[in-house]
């Protein structure tokens, strides 16, 4: 079993990584929304995912 200090460190690390993932997803969503608007403006249809 890992020591409590190791578990606390791991938990803090996972929490920090989760926050980074949420921030990155928000940034990607914002840029994708902007890209979709740009594509629509130029009459480009967005393809469906494979």
C-alpha positions, -999 to +999 in steps of 0.1 A: +000+000+000+013+035-009+021+058+020-005+085+027+018+113+016+023+095-018-015+091-021-020+128-013+006+138-038-010+116-065-045+129-057-033+165-060-015+157-093-046+140-107-068+170-097-043+194-114-043+172-145-081+171-145-082+209-144-057+212-173-079+188-193-110+208-187-092+240-196-078+224-228-113+211-238-128+245-233-101+261-255-106+235-282-144+239-281-140+277-284-117+274-314-138+247-330-169+270-327-149+298-343-137+275-371-173+263-377-185+299-380-157+307-404-165+276-425-202+284-426-193+320-437-175+305-467-202+280-475-180+250-465-200+220-450-184+204-421-178+166-428-192+140-404-166+122-383-155+088-396 
